[in-house]
C-alpha cells in the first residue's frame, strides 16, 4: 500500500473480454493540462497499436549494435590469427 500519493488514472474497458477486462493507465503529473477526450483518444491508440511507442526502434537499434560488436570481434580474431 502506498501512502500519501494520489495519482490520476484512466480505466478503459475492453470491447472484447476474451483477453482482458480493462486497461488501467496511470497519468503523468503534466497530463492534467490535456482534455479528457485527448486522454481517451491516446489510451485507445495505445491499446490498438501497442508496439508503435518506439520499442521497435530501440530493438532494431540494439540489434545493429550487437551485429557491429560481433563483426568487430570477428575482425580482431582474424587479425590475431594472421599475425
PLY file of the C-alpha trace (Angstrom):
ply
format ascii 1.0
element vertex 83
property float x
property float y
property float z
element edge 82
property int vertex1
property int vertex2
end_header
0.00 0.00 0.00
1.30 3.45 -0.94
0.53 6.28 1.44
0.46 9.99 0.72
0.42 9.78 -3.07
-2.61 10.42 -5.20
-2.42 9.55 -8.88
-4.84 10.12 -11.72
-5.76 7.08 -13.76
-7.80 6.26 -16.84
-9.63 2.95 -16.95
-10.56 1.77 -20.45
-12.99 -1.14 -20.71
-12.13 -3.79 -23.30
-14.62 -4.22 -26.14
-13.63 -7.90 -26.40
-13.39 -9.53 -22.96
-11.55 -12.66 -24.20
-8.08 -11.37 -23.34
-8.60 -8.70 -20.72
-11.41 -6.84 -19.00
-9.88 -3.41 -18.71
-6.68 -1.42 -19.17
-5.51 0.99 -16.49
-3.31 3.93 -17.47
-1.52 5.95 -14.76
-1.20 9.57 -15.87
1.94 11.64 -15.57
1.81 14.78 -13.47
1.72 17.09 -16.53
-1.20 15.26 -18.13
-3.77 17.35 -16.27
-3.40 20.09 -18.91
-5.00 17.99 -21.67
-8.69 17.27 -22.12
-10.41 14.04 -21.16
-11.19 13.41 -24.83
-7.48 13.65 -25.75
-6.55 11.27 -22.92
-9.11 8.68 -24.01
-8.03 9.01 -27.65
-4.38 8.37 -26.70
-5.30 5.44 -24.44
-7.34 3.80 -27.21
-4.50 4.38 -29.70
-2.06 2.60 -27.39
-4.47 -0.30 -26.96
-4.91 -0.67 -30.74
-1.19 -0.34 -31.61
0.91 -1.23 -28.55
4.19 -1.58 -30.46
4.06 1.86 -32.04
5.57 3.57 -28.98
9.20 3.38 -30.14
10.09 0.00 -28.64
10.54 -1.48 -32.12
13.06 1.23 -32.98
15.00 0.56 -29.79
15.01 -3.17 -30.50
16.34 -2.59 -34.02
18.99 -0.19 -32.72
20.15 -2.81 -30.20
20.35 -5.46 -32.92
22.53 -3.18 -35.04
24.95 -2.66 -32.15
25.02 -6.42 -31.44
25.90 -7.16 -35.08
28.55 -4.44 -35.09
30.11 -5.89 -31.95
30.11 -9.38 -33.44
31.73 -8.10 -36.64
34.39 -6.22 -34.68
35.13 -9.32 -32.61
35.49 -11.36 -35.80
37.86 -8.83 -37.33
40.02 -8.73 -34.18
40.08 -12.55 -34.12
41.06 -12.68 -37.81
43.86 -10.13 -37.38
45.15 -12.01 -34.34
45.09 -15.33 -36.22
47.01 -13.87 -39.17
49.77 -12.38 -37.01
0 1
1 2
2 3
3 4
4 5
5 6
6 7
7 8
8 9
9 10
10 11
11 12
12 13
13 14
14 15
15 16
16 17
17 18
18 19
19 20
20 21
21 22
22 23
23 24
24 25
25 26
26 27
27 28
28 29
29 30
30 31
31 32
32 33
33 34
34 35
35 36
36 37
37 38
38 39
39 40
40 41
41 42
42 43
43 44
44 45
45 46
46 47
47 48
48 49
49 50
50 51
51 52
52 53
53 54
54 55
55 56
56 57
57 58
58 59
59 60
60 61
61 62
62 63
63 64
64 65
65 66
66 67
67 68
68 69
69 70
70 71
71 72
72 73
73 74
74 75
75 76
76 77
77 78
78 79
79 80
80 81
81 82
